Every structure is written in C-alpha cells, then in structure tokens.
Amino acid sequence: MKGAVLVAIAAAVGNLLQGWDNATIAGAVIYVKREFNLETQPTIEGLIVAMSLIGATVITTFSGPASDSFGRRPMLILSSILYFLSGLVMLWAPTVEILLLARLLDGFGIGLAVTLVPVYISETAPSEIRGSLNTLPQFTGSIGMFLSYCMVFGMSLMDSPSWRLMLGILSIPSIAYFVLALFFLPESPRWLVSKGRMKEAKEVLQMLRGTEDVSGEMALLVEGLGMGGETSIEQYEISADNEENAIEKDRIRLYGAEEGKSWMAKPVRGPSTIGIASRQGSVLNPNPLMDPVVTLFGSVHEKLPESGSMRSMLFSNFGSMFNMVADQQSNKPELWDEENPNNDNADNKSEGSGGDQDESNRTPLLIHDEAGNADRESNASEQIGGIGIGSGWQLAYRKDKKGLHGVKRIYLHQEPGSPASRRGSIISLAGGENETIQAAALVSRSVLLLDDVTDHNAIGKALEKQPPPADKGSASWRDLLEPGVKHALIVGVGIQILQQFSGINGVLYYTPQILQQAGVGILLSNLGMSSESSSLLISGITTLLMLPSIGFAMRLMDIAGRRWLLLSTIPVLLATLVLLVLGNVINLGSMAHAVVSTISVIVYFCCFVMGFGPVPNILCAEIFPTRVRGICIAICALTFWIGDITVTYSLPVMLNSIGLAGVFGIYAAVCTLAWFFVFFKVPETKGMPLEVITEFFAVGAKQMEQQENNNN
C-alpha cells in the first residue's frame, strides 16, 4: 500500500509542472505584451497562452495508442524531457515566433502528463484509496500554481521583471520529474498483463502492495482483458464454512486473507428480501430520466431507505442491481426455478411476511442459463475457490460443464441493503456462526484457463500457464462499439465538455487580469503595489486557499464518493457565478465590487478543485476496459483540450464584447446543465475494482439496449 502511495506522489509531479506553467504564463503574459507591444493585439496574446493547449491537443491524439503500445512509463519520461526542453527555449525566446514554438513543446509535455498520470495512478492504486490518490494531480497542480505565483509576484516587485526567467525556471523542477520517472516509477501492472508479461506484472504488484501473495489481483487483471462476453447478475447467500454447509450442493468456497479463513456461498433462488425491499425506491417511484447504469452502480453503495430519513428522500431512486433484471423478467414466469415446486412456500418462509407480498414483487431475481442449470447439478467438490480483490469484493470461480474453458468467473459483493449487512460483513463471519449475508454476483465466462483448483494458490499456477493475448492487448476502433464502452464514452466525453465550458481554465489563465478589471487593486493600493502585483498576490492567495479544499476532497473521494462531491459542489459554483454577474450588473461601488468579485472567485476555485476539478479525470481513468483504455482516454482528453482551447482563446474577446457579467452568465448556465447531467448520467465508482466498474457498464448498457428493443 505504501508503495502505491509513493508511486502516485511521484507520478503527480507531472501535474505540478502543469500547474506551475499555468500560473507562470498567467503572470508573465502581462510583461510579454509590453515587450512585444501586444496590448492592441488580443489575438496574439490569446495565441501565446493557447499554444500550449494546441500542443497538448496534438500530442493527446497519439498519447493513448502510444501508451498502449509502448507503456505508460515511457510516455511519462518523454513528458519530463519535453518540459525541460520547452523551459530552455522559453528562457532564450528572442521573438514571438520562438516563444510560440517553446509553448508548443511545453504543451506536448503537459498533454502527456495530464492524459496519462490519472490512468497510471488508477492502474497502480488499490481500489480502496484510488480516488484519494487520483486527487493528488489536482493537489500537486495547485501547489505548482502557488509556488509559481509566489515567484512571479516576487519578480513583479523588481524594477524590470524578466518574463523569460519566469518561464525558463520550469526546466529546474522538470529535471526532478525526469529522475523520478526514470528511476522510481514502475510500469503499470495492467499494461504488463495486457502484453502477456505476467512475471514483471507480479513483481510490480508485490512492490506496490507490499505483499508476496498477489495472485488474486493478478487473476483480476487477467479477467479484465476480456470484452464483450455475456454477463448475468445473480444473488448469493454467504455463510460460514462449516461441515454442515460444505455438504450442500451449489456451494462456492471463498478464501480470506488470513490463513484458514473461508466461507461458503449458495445461489439464491426466487425473490429475496433484498430485491423486494430495494424496489421500494426504484420500481414504485420510477424516474424515466435516470440512467439505469446509475441505478445499477448506486445499488452497490446505497443502504435501504430508512423511514422518514432525509437520505431516503434524496436517494429514493437508488435500488438494487437486481431491479433491472427483475423488471425485464416480470412477465416471464417460466424463468422461475422449475426444480422447486414449492417456490411460493419457500419464498414466504424466507421473506417472513406470509401472504402480504404484492404480486409485482414476486418476480425472479436470478437470471438462469443452461450453463447455470448445469452448475446447480454439480456437487461441492466441483466448485472452485474464491479470493479477495479489494473493497469487499471477492473473485470466485465455479465449474461450467458446457463452457469452452470449463470455468465461470464470479465477482461477489455484499448487498448493502441486506438485513444481515447491518450486523456484520462477509469478512466478519466466523466458522461456527450460522449467520448468512446476501451478496450480489456478476457471473461471466472466465479468461483464465483453470482446471480443478480449490484454493487461490492454484490461481497463481494457472497464471503462469496463461498464454499471452493473441493480439497482445491491442485495441481496434471496432471495440469502441461495445455497448458498455459506448456508454462509458458518453459519460466521459460529456463530463469533460461540461467541465471545460464551466469556464475554469479560462478563469485560471486570466485570473490576474480578471481581478484587475474587477478593481481588486483598490484593496491593496495602500501598500503601494501596482495593480499587476496586487492581482498576482491575490491569485497566489487564492491558490493557497485551494490546498485545504483539495485535501478535504481527497478525504471524501473514497468515502462520500465522486458523484456526491460533484452534486454538492456544482450548486456552489453556480451561486458564485450568479454573484459575479450581479456584482457587475448592479452598481455596488468600487470597494464593494472588488470585495464581492474577489470572494466569489476564491469560493469558485475552492469548490471547483473539490469536485469538478479532479473528478472528471478520475472517472475517465476508471470507466474503460484495459484493452481500450488508451484510445478512450485519448478521446476524452482530446475533448478536454479542444474545450480548453475554445474557452481560453475566446475569453479575451468575450471580455471585450460582453464583459464579465456576460461571461460568467454563460458559465452559470453551463453549471446548471452540468448538475443535471451528473445527477442523471454519472454513476458512483468509489471503492470498486476497475474491472468490476467496466463490467457494470457492460451489463447496464446491454440491458438498456434490450429494453429499447422491447419497447420498439
């Protein structure tokens, strides 16, 4: 665990350099304009700032496929080299043309770092702290901005500030980044597995996790290479591994982290308490605008609504993942378990509610298939063991006589709505207890070539014999047409567009000038500072205030979740933008106007870096399968940079034409749209292994397609 944290910190230095560059150009452009007489040429001024964005856009087009072919680590090393070269050229830059070339090289380095650092951290971090570690790029970026603003502010107090020195200092920290990337950062274990380099991947995982036994996670990484397979949603009852349970049929033995710790899992037939209770929030109160994928993810995180609680009102739309299966099968009584003619009695007995059950709640929650029926005829000796893969998820295997490989892979997770889950967890079940816990299961064909194995030690042996992928994990554009990948792209591209057009990067790049137009110099005029120095000082203080906000977000990212942070912070962004509009429309007086503008900008930045800043990149690094992650990240990053260029390049023109009130009014409208998009389309991914996230997208998207086909 410690190794993963240190690696994430080292990789995030690339974003520190990006933040450094953003703040440096924001202050240096004031002096660049003076030297080259650009006060009357806002187009050239905008181009100087936007040239790095153009470079980032160009390199992003190739970064995804290149990282898939050559690895994540070599691309990060190349990023550090480009940072260093651009700093040297900017230190020299005798003309505007040379400066533009240097900014282009700088953009190449920025593009590689911003695109691939979140991917690298996601692929190396444990799922329990992946969100917190992937917030580090936002944190280090803000540190870089603060340090840069301090440097530029100090230079602005000189008689003749040198913008070349401001920009050229970038070469110094880029050397440290190069050393870290070359000698400390390992290659991504998921990329190594995709290339069939299992031994190297295992060594990297052992270093990152600080343990010798990583067979469970290795198996998970191999399973993540599969795409397009049929996945069913099932439900299991987890109980202690004792003699009484072991002799029953359809039992799957799960192995815990401690030696001798194991449990038994049994498929649940017919409607369950979980499924019926969870439908209180989704079936009885349907929301046609809510994306079923959001509900599917929400079922993993949300507990059953408590009567009269605010939580039940806010999250009443969340139900169990079994809702969608039950809804689809509600008119298909033939899918009931025909082997048990006493389903009704058994169900009433297990539900504990006699004859009070509503007919609409008596739908089967288990998808049956031929292979599954064959499984149920097997005995306990034919079952294959399971292993933990993080965040309460278990990876298990079972025999599938009709399958080509003879094995089905199962992702198990305790149902949060289970009555038993309020008393304990899968891990807490002791060998002598009769307590049972309900667990959700994603069942699909295994990629591993497993034979008769009964514990996770055999998983390691199977991995050693696993042949490398025939295509070495390379992706094709046809893979993007998979329903789950298409759906994830809609989420990723949509959130990136809305992030950019909420105006953050335009505001960041031009913060000194925006504050200067807002009259912030009045606040510091008694100190004898120039308006430029005053604006730079306020920008530095604003950036400093961002740091505790990002720290707070890091704490909440894996607790409250990505979705909650977005839904909580976007309304605050909207409120500050409305205040900025009103402050520029209503004549408040110069002092009041300066105070309102400054406070609004500070609050806007602090809330942005808690939600809309880090979350889009975190989500995009999580929601795509390993096989197509590079291509999909490139598409999302390309969207990011195109939006960034549009906002940054157009802001000077917009300020001159419609003023601050018009600019922030447009941003406020985009924030309103963004909140609804997040609420209806963006799922919660906290604490879930990457391979499980992509499986959820695949299952939800395919069920949506089936629903659309049935409606047509």
DOVEXLUM-775692 format. One record per residue (C-alpha): residue number from 1; residue in one letter; x, y, z. Coordinates in steps of 0.05 Angstrom, whole numbers. Layout:
// DOVEXLUM-775692
 resi resn      X      Y      Z
  NUM    a      X      Y      Z
...
This chain:
// DOVEXLUM-775692
 resi resn      X      Y      Z
    1    m      0      0      0
    2    k     57     48     18
    3    g     90     33    -49
    4    a     27     53    -87
    5    v     23    119    -49
    6    l     95    137    -63
    7    v     88    119   -136
    8    a     26    163   -142
    9    i     61    222   -110
   10    a    120    215   -157
   11    a     75    210   -219
   12    a     35    271   -197
   13    v     98    315   -203
   14    g     80    319   -277
   15    n     16    356   -257
   16    l     56    401   -211
   17    l     94    424   -272
   18    q     29    436   -309
   19    g      2    479   -252
   20    w     69    516   -250
   21    d     64    532   -324
   22    n     -9    554   -320
   23    a      5    604   -265
   24    t     71    628   -295
   25    i     41    645   -363
   26    a    -18    679   -328
   27    g     31    728   -296
   28    a     85    731   -349
   29    v     38    747   -406
   30    i     29    817   -376
   31    y    103    831   -388
   32    v    105    794   -455
   33    k     52    841   -480
   34    r     93    902   -461
   35    e    157    878   -493
   36    f    125    858   -559
   37    n     72    913   -559
   38    l     13    866   -559
   39    e    -35    910   -520
   40    t    -76    923   -583
   41    q    -69    851   -608
   42    p   -111    806   -563
   43    t   -109    751   -615
   44    i    -34    743   -609
   45    e    -39    747   -534
   46    g    -90    692   -533
   47    l    -48    650   -581
   48    i     13    655   -535
   49    v    -28    626   -478
   50    a    -67    576   -521
   51    m     -6    549   -559
   52    s     10    501   -502
   53    l    -62    478   -506
   54    i    -55    466   -581
   55    g      8    425   -567
   56    a    -29    385   -514
   57    t    -86    372   -562
   58    v    -39    348   -617
   59    i      0    301   -572
   60    t    -63    275   -539
   61    t    -86    248   -606
   62    f    -27    199   -605
   63    s    -17    191   -530
   64    g    -70    137   -519
   65    p    -49     89   -574
   66    a     25    104   -559
   67    s     17     88   -485
   68    d    -19     24   -504
   69    s     38      4   -550
   70    f     99     27   -511
   71    g     73     32   -439
   72    r     52     87   -391
   73    r    121     97   -360
   74    p    159    114   -425
   75    m    107    167   -441
   76    l    116    199   -372
   77    i    191    200   -383
   78    l    181    234   -450
   79    s    136    285   -417
   80    s    191    305   -369
   81    i    241    313   -427
   82    l    192    358   -464
   83    y    181    401   -402
   84    f    256    410   -396
   85    l    267    429   -469
   86    s    209    478   -470
   87    g    236    513   -409
   88    l    304    523   -442
   89    v    273    550   -505
   90    m    228    598   -467
   91    l    289    623   -428
   92    w    320    642   -495
   93    a    259    662   -538
   94    p    283    726   -575
   95    t    219    732   -616
   96    v    145    718   -611
   97    e    153    661   -661
   98    i    206    626   -618
   99    l    163    636   -557
  100    l    104    604   -593
  101    l    148    544   -611
  102    a    170    537   -539
  103    r     98    539   -516
  104    l     82    484   -566
  105    l    136    439   -537
  106    d    110    456   -468
  107    g     41    434   -490
  108    f     68    367   -513
  109    g     94    354   -443
  110    i     30    378   -410
  111    g    -13    336   -455
  112    l     24    272   -439
  113    a     24    285   -364
  114    v    -49    307   -357
  115    t    -74    250   -400
  116    l    -33    192   -373
  117    v    -19    208   -299
  118    p    -91    194   -278
  119    v    -90    130   -319
  120    y    -24    109   -288
  121    i    -48    122   -217
  122    s   -114     86   -229
  123    e    -78     25   -255
  124    t    -29     22   -197
  125    a    -72     43   -137
  126    p   -113     -3    -93
  127    s   -187      7   -104
  128    e   -198     28    -32
  129    i   -156     92    -39
  130    r   -156    101   -114
  131    g   -199    163   -112
  132    s   -155    196    -59
  133    l    -91    181    -96
  134    n   -121    205   -162
  135    t   -137    271   -129
  136    l    -62    281   -120
  137    p    -53    310   -190
  138    q   -102    365   -172
  139    f    -65    377   -106
  140    t      4    379   -136
  141    g    -21    422   -194
  142    s    -47    473   -144
  143    i     19    470   -106
  144    g     55    485   -171
  145    m      9    544   -184
  146    f     20    572   -115
  147    l     96    567   -119
  148    s     95    598   -188
  149    y     50    656   -167
  150    c     97    669   -108
  151    m    156    670   -157
  152    v    121    715   -207
  153    f     97    762   -152
  154    g    167    769   -124
  155    m    194    784   -194
  156    s    138    834   -206
  157    l    165    877   -150
  158    m    231    886   -187
  159    d    244    947   -230
  160    s    247    906   -294
  161    p    216    837   -286
  162    s    242    784   -335
  163    w    186    741   -365
  164    r    239    696   -397
  165    l    266    678   -328
  166    m    195    667   -303
  167    l    181    617   -358
  168    g    250    586   -362
  169    i    254    564   -289
  170    l    207    507   -310
  171    s    269    468   -331
  172    i    293    460   -260
  173    p    235    420   -230
  174    s    228    381   -295
  175    i    297    350   -280
  176    a    269    323   -215
  177    y    209    295   -252
  178    f    255    261   -303
  179    v    296    227   -248
  180    l    233    202   -212
  181    a    201    176   -276
  182    l    265    142   -299
  183    f    290    110   -235
  184    f    229    104   -189
  185    l    165     94   -228
  186    p    150     22   -247
  187    e    109      3   -308
  188    s     34     -4   -299
  189    p     18    -77   -279
  190    r    -46    -76   -320
  191    w     -7    -55   -382
  192    l     44   -111   -369
  193    v    -12   -162   -363
  194    s    -43   -138   -428
  195    k     24   -153   -461
  196    g     30   -222   -430
  197    r     88   -202   -385
  198    m     60   -237   -324
  199    k    124   -244   -284
  200    e    140   -170   -288
  201    a     68   -151   -271
  202    k     71   -196   -209
  203    e    136   -165   -186
  204    v    108    -94   -194
  205    l     44   -113   -156
  206    q     85   -143   -100
  207    m    124    -79    -94
  208    l     62    -35    -97
  209    r     21    -76    -47
  210    g     78    -95      0
  211    t     59   -168      0
  212    e     82   -231    -34
  213    d     13   -260    -47
  214    v    -18   -220   -105
  215    s    -48   -279   -142
  216    g   -118   -252   -131
  217    e   -104   -185   -162
  218    m    -65   -217   -218
  219    a   -125   -260   -234
  220    l   -169   -198   -233
  221    l   -122   -162   -282
  222    v   -124   -221   -330
  223    e   -200   -225   -325
  224    g   -203   -151   -342
  225    l   -175   -166   -412
  226    g   -240   -199   -432
  227    m   -291   -157   -470
  228    g   -359   -169   -500
  229    g   -376   -232   -461
  230    e   -445   -247   -434
  231    t   -452   -228   -361
  232    s   -510   -246   -316
  233    i   -530   -216   -249
  234    e   -542   -266   -194
  235    q   -550   -267   -119
  236    y   -516   -310    -67
  237    e   -524   -325      6
  238    i   -457   -325     42
  239    s   -448   -367    105
  240    a   -393   -394    148
  241    d   -351   -451    121
  242    n   -371   -508    166
  243    e   -385   -582    157
  244    e   -460   -572    152
  245    n   -455   -521     97
  246    a   -399   -556     59
  247    i   -440   -618     43
  248    e   -496   -578      8
  249    k   -498   -570    -67
  250    d   -482   -507   -106
  251    r   -432   -483    -54
  252    i   -372   -439    -72
  253    r   -316   -435    -23
  254    l   -286   -365    -13
  255    y   -217   -356     17
  256    g   -200   -296     60
  257    a   -134   -260     71
  258    e   -119   -298    135
  259    e    -97   -370    132
  260    g   -154   -417    146
  261    k   -207   -363    136
  262    s   -261   -385     87
  263    w   -336   -380     74
  264    m   -389   -415     33
  265    a   -434   -383    -20
  266    k   -500   -410    -45
  267    p   -542   -384   -103
  268    v   -608   -353    -82
  269    r   -670   -376   -119
  270    g   -734   -336   -126
  271    p   -748   -266    -98
  272    s   -708   -244    -39
  273    t   -716   -194     17
  274    i   -663   -150    -14
  275    g   -695   -148    -83
  276    i   -765   -133    -56
  277    a   -742    -81     -6
  278    s   -696    -46    -56
  279    r   -753    -38   -106
  280    q   -786     10    -57
  281    g   -740     63    -84
  282    s   -738     47   -158
  283    v   -798      7   -183
  284    l   -851     41   -142
  285    n   -823    110   -156
  286    p   -792    104   -225
  287    n   -753    161   -255
  288    p   -753    154   -331
  289    l   -696    205   -338
  290    m   -649    167   -292
  291    d   -597    126   -329
  292    p   -605     53   -308
  293    v   -529     47   -304
  294    v   -530    100   -249
  295    t   -582     59   -211
  296    l   -541     -4   -222
  297    f   -479     28   -192
  298    g   -519     61   -137
  299    s   -545     -7   -113
  300    v   -474    -25    -90
  301    h   -466     38    -47
  302    e   -535     56    -21
  303    k   -567     25     40
  304    l   -641     11     45
  305    p   -681     75     55
  306    e   -698     88    127
  307    s   -768    111    141
  308    g   -774    186    144
  309    s   -700    200    135
  310    m   -673    254     90
  311    r   -626    203     59
  312    s   -685    161     36
  313    m   -716    222      3
  314    l   -653    244    -32
  315    f   -634    175    -56
  316    s   -701    143    -66
  317    n   -684    130   -138
  318    f   -629     81   -119
  319    g   -648      8   -118
  320    s   -614    -59   -120
  321    m   -578    -81   -182
  322    f   -629   -136   -186
  323    n   -685    -87   -202
  324    m   -668    -84   -275
  325    v   -664   -159   -281
  326    a   -729   -167   -244
  327    d   -764   -114   -286
  328    q   -742   -146   -350
  329    q   -766   -214   -327
  330    s   -830   -192   -292
  331    n   -873   -221   -348
  332    k   -834   -286   -355
  333    p   -858   -336   -302
  334    e   -823   -392   -339
  335    l   -757   -368   -310
  336    w   -777   -389   -241
  337    d   -737   -446   -213
  338    e   -776   -506   -241
  339    e   -736   -554   -199
  340    n   -770   -529   -136
  341    p   -847   -534   -139
  342    n   -853   -502    -71
  343    n   -824   -435    -90
  344    d   -883   -397    -61
  345    n   -878   -430      7
  346    a   -803   -424      8
  347    d   -806   -352    -10
  348    n   -858   -335     42
  349    k   -818   -371     93
  350    s   -753   -336     75
  351    e   -786   -268     67
  352    g   -820   -275    134
  353    s   -882   -237    111
  354    g   -934   -291     99
  355    g   -985   -275     46
  356    d   -975   -200     47
  357    q   -929   -199    -13
  358    d   -952   -158    -72
  359    e   -954   -196   -138
  360    s   -910   -144   -171
  361    n   -856   -161   -120
  362    r   -856   -235   -136
  363    t   -811   -233   -197
  364    p   -749   -276   -203
  365    l   -684   -240   -187
  366    l   -637   -292   -215
  367    i   -620   -297   -289
  368    h   -618   -371   -306
  369    d   -579   -401   -364
  370    e   -564   -470   -387
  371    a   -494   -469   -360
  372    g   -521   -444   -294
  373    n   -570   -501   -290
  374    a   -514   -549   -303
  375    d   -475   -517   -246
  376    r   -532   -529   -198
  377    e   -527   -603   -212
  378    s   -455   -606   -192
  379    n   -432   -622   -122
  380    a   -388   -583    -74
  381    s   -324   -618    -97
  382    e   -333   -589   -167
  383    q   -334   -517   -142
  384    i   -274   -472   -148
  385    g   -249   -426    -93
  386    g   -252   -350    -88
  387    i   -204   -295    -67
  388    g   -209   -223    -44
  389    i   -195   -168    -95
  390    g   -205   -107    -51
  391    s   -260    -63    -23
  392    g   -302   -121      0
  393    w   -304   -153    -69
  394    q   -289   -227    -78
  395    l   -267   -261   -141
  396    a   -292   -333   -145
  397    y   -296   -388   -196
  398    r   -343   -446   -208
  399    k   -348   -504   -256
  400    d   -386   -494   -321
  401    k   -390   -561   -356
  402    k   -417   -531   -421
  403    g   -366   -475   -424
  404    l   -306   -477   -470
  405    h   -258   -465   -414
  406    g   -298   -503   -362
  407    v   -300   -445   -312
  408    k   -343   -385   -297
  409    r   -316   -324   -262
  410    i   -357   -290   -207
  411    y   -349   -220   -177
  412    l   -383   -222   -108
  413    h   -402   -162    -65
  414    q   -443   -158     -2
  415    e   -510   -125    -13
  416    p   -513    -60     27
  417    g   -588    -67     36
  418    s   -584   -136     67
  419    p   -611   -140    138
  420    a   -550   -182    155
  421    s   -504   -128    129
  422    r   -525    -84    187
  423    r   -498   -136    235
  424    g   -433   -154    200
  425    s   -397   -168    136
  426    i   -370   -226     96
  427    i   -304   -218    130
  428    s   -335   -219    199
  429    l   -370   -287    191
  430    a   -336   -337    236
  431    g   -332   -411    224
  432    g   -381   -430    278
  433    e   -436   -379    264
  434    n   -500   -394    226
  435    e   -509   -322    203
  436    t   -517   -311    129
  437    i   -504   -249     86
  438    q   -534   -232     19
  439    a   -484   -217    -37
  440    a   -491   -193   -109
  441    a   -455   -231   -163
  442    l   -432   -214   -234
  443    v   -423   -281   -269
  444    s   -387   -288   -335
  445    r   -340   -335   -374
  446    s   -270   -336   -345
  447    v   -210   -314   -386
  448    l   -164   -357   -343
  449    l   -151   -429   -364
  450    l   -168   -462   -298
  451    d   -176   -536   -285
  452    d   -191   -568   -217
  453    v   -168   -517   -166
  454    t   -193   -510    -95
  455    d   -154   -450    -67
  456    h   -122   -386    -91
  457    n    -52   -417    -93
  458    a    -75   -454   -154
  459    i    -94   -387   -186
  460    g    -21   -368   -187
  461    k     -3   -433   -223
  462    a    -58   -420   -274
  463    l    -30   -351   -286
  464    e     39   -379   -300
  465    k      9   -424   -353
  466    q    -36   -370   -382
  467    p    -18   -357   -455
  468    p     -6   -284   -474
  469    p    -63   -248   -511
  470    a    -63   -265   -585
  471    d    -65   -191   -603
  472    k    -21   -170   -544
  473    g    -78   -129   -516
  474    s    -81    -81   -575
  475    a   -149    -49   -588
  476    s   -186    -33   -651
  477    w   -237     21   -665
  478    r   -289    -34   -671
  479    d   -280    -48   -597
  480    l   -309     22   -583
  481    l   -376     -3   -609
  482    e   -385    -49   -549
  483    p   -447    -25   -512
  484    g   -410    -15   -446
  485    v   -353     23   -478
  486    k   -401     68   -517
  487    h   -439     84   -455
  488    a   -376    100   -416
  489    l   -352    145   -473
  490    i   -417    185   -468
  491    v   -405    196   -394
  492    g   -331    212   -402
  493    v   -337    259   -461
  494    g   -399    293   -432
  495    i   -367    308   -365
  496    q   -303    335   -398
  497    i   -343    382   -443
  498    l   -384    409   -385
  499    q   -322    417   -341
  500    q   -287    460   -393
  501    f   -347    503   -410
  502    s   -359    518   -337
  503    g   -301    565   -352
  504    i   -249    543   -301
  505    n   -187    543   -345
  506    g   -204    609   -377
  507    v   -213    640   -308
  508    l   -148    608   -283
  509    y   -105    632   -341
  510    y   -132    703   -337
  511    t   -143    709   -261
  512    p    -95    769   -253
  513    q   -130    807   -309
  514    i   -200    788   -287
  515    l   -185    812   -216
  516    q   -153    874   -244
  517    q   -216    891   -284
  518    a   -257    876   -222
  519    g   -218    931   -185
  520    v   -181    886   -136
  521    g   -121    934   -138
  522    i   -162    981    -94
  523    l   -157    931    -36
  524    l    -80    934    -37
  525    s    -68   1005    -61
  526    n    -49   1028      9
  527    l     10    980      6
  528    g     39   1017    -53
  529    m     34    958   -100
  530    s     20    963   -174
  531    s    -45    934   -200
  532    e     -7    877   -233
  533    s     29    858   -168
  534    s    -36    863   -129
  535    s    -72    816   -177
  536    l    -15    766   -174
  537    l    -15    767    -98
  538    i    -90    754    -96
  539    s    -81    698   -146
  540    g    -28    666   -103
  541    i    -71    672    -40
  542    t   -130    642    -78
  543    t    -87    583   -100
  544    l    -62    573    -28
  545    l   -134    570     -4
  546    m   -147    515    -55
  547    l    -99    467    -20
  548    p   -141    452     43
  549    s   -202    446     -3
  550    i   -167    393    -44
  551    g   -144    359     19
  552    f   -216    356     42
  553    a   -236    327    -26
  554    m   -181    275    -20
  555    r   -211    254     46
  556    l   -281    248     18
  557    m   -266    220    -51
  558    d   -268    147    -27
  559    i   -318    159     29
  560    a   -374    204      2
  561    g   -355    188    -69
  562    r   -343    223   -135
  563    r   -417    233   -152
  564    w   -433    263    -85
  565    l   -376    313    -89
  566    l   -400    336   -158
  567    l   -473    343   -138
  568    s   -452    381    -75
  569    t   -402    430   -105
  570    i   -433    448   -172
  571    p   -490    487   -139
  572    v   -438    528   -101
  573    l   -403    543   -167
  574    l   -469    566   -195
  575    a   -482    611   -136
  576    t   -414    645   -141
  577    l   -422    656   -215
  578    v   -491    688   -203
  579    l   -458    734   -152
  580    l   -405    754   -202
  581    v   -459    770   -253
  582    l   -499    812   -203
  583    g   -436    847   -179
  584    n   -422    870   -249
  585    v   -494    888   -266
  586    i   -511    926   -202
  587    n   -471    987   -183
  588    l   -443    968   -115
  589    g   -387   1019   -113
  590    s   -315   1005   -127
  591    m   -297    976    -59
  592    a   -358    931    -52
  593    h   -350    908   -124
  594    a   -278    888   -111
  595    v   -296    850    -47
  596    v   -354    812    -80
  597    s   -313    794   -141
  598    t   -253    771   -101
  599    i   -293    729    -51
  600    s   -334    698   -108
  601    v   -272    679   -148
  602    i   -239    648    -87
  603    v   -300    607    -68
  604    y   -309    586   -140
  605    f   -237    560   -144
  606    c   -241    525    -77
  607    c   -305    488    -94
  608    f   -282    472   -164
  609    v   -219    436   -141
  610    m   -262    395    -93
  611    g   -307    367   -147
  612    f   -308    389   -219
  613    g   -232    395   -220
  614    p   -208    324   -203
  615    v   -270    281   -212
  616    p   -275    282   -289
  617    n   -204    257   -298
  618    i   -213    206   -242
  619    l   -277    179   -274
  620    c   -247    176   -344
  621    a   -188    136   -317
  622    e   -235     86   -284
  623    i   -293     70   -331
  624    f   -259     40   -392
  625    p   -235    -32   -401
  626    t   -160    -44   -400
  627    r   -160    -64   -473
  628    v   -188      3   -498
  629    r   -168     48   -441
  630    g   -113     83   -480
  631    i   -158    100   -540
  632    c   -216    121   -497
  633    i   -173    165   -452
  634    a   -145    198   -514
  635    i   -216    214   -538
  636    c   -236    243   -471
  637    a   -171    282   -465
  638    l   -179    308   -536
  639    t   -247    333   -516
  640    f   -216    366   -455
  641    w   -163    403   -494
  642    i   -209    426   -550
  643    g   -255    455   -498
  644    d   -196    485   -462
  645    i   -171    519   -526
  646    t   -241    545   -542
  647    v   -251    575   -473
  648    t   -181    604   -466
  649    y   -176    633   -535
  650    s   -245    664   -534
  651    l   -242    694   -464
  652    p   -205    759   -482
  653    v   -253    771   -539
  654    m   -313    756   -495
  655    l   -288    802   -440
  656    n   -282    859   -491
  657    s   -350    846   -522
  658    i   -399    823   -467
  659    g   -358    838   -405
  660    l   -350    798   -341
  661    a   -425    795   -329
  662    g   -439    762   -396
  663    v   -380    713   -389
  664    f   -400    689   -321
  665    g   -473    686   -341
  666    i   -455    635   -395
  667    y   -413    596   -346
  668    a   -471    595   -296
  669    a   -518    565   -349
  670    v   -467    510   -364
  671    c   -461    494   -290
  672    t   -536    485   -286
  673    l   -535    437   -344
  674    a   -475    400   -313
  675    w   -512    387   -248
  676    f   -570    353   -284
  677    f   -522    313   -328
  678    v   -485    287   -266
  679    f   -549    271   -230
  680    f   -579    231   -287
  681    k   -518    202   -322
  682    v   -456    197   -278
  683    p   -451    134   -234
  684    e   -414    126   -168
  685    t   -349     86   -176
  686    k   -317     93   -107
  687    g   -284     31    -78
  688    m   -297    -13   -139
  689    p   -242    -50   -175
  690    l   -231    -24   -246
  691    e   -251    -90   -277
  692    v   -317    -91   -238
  693    i   -333    -19   -259
  694    t   -325    -36   -333
  695    e   -367   -100   -322
  696    f   -423    -57   -292
  697    f   -422    -11   -352
  698    a   -426    -71   -399
  699    v   -484   -103   -361
  700    g   -523    -38   -354
  701    a   -513    -17   -426
  702    k   -535    -84   -453
  703    q   -597    -84   -410
  704    m   -614    -14   -435
  705    e   -608    -39   -507
  706    q   -654    -97   -491
  707    q   -705    -50   -460
  708    e   -703     -5   -521
  709    n   -711    -65   -568
  710    n   -770    -89   -527
  711    n   -803    -20   -529
  712    n   -794    -18   -605
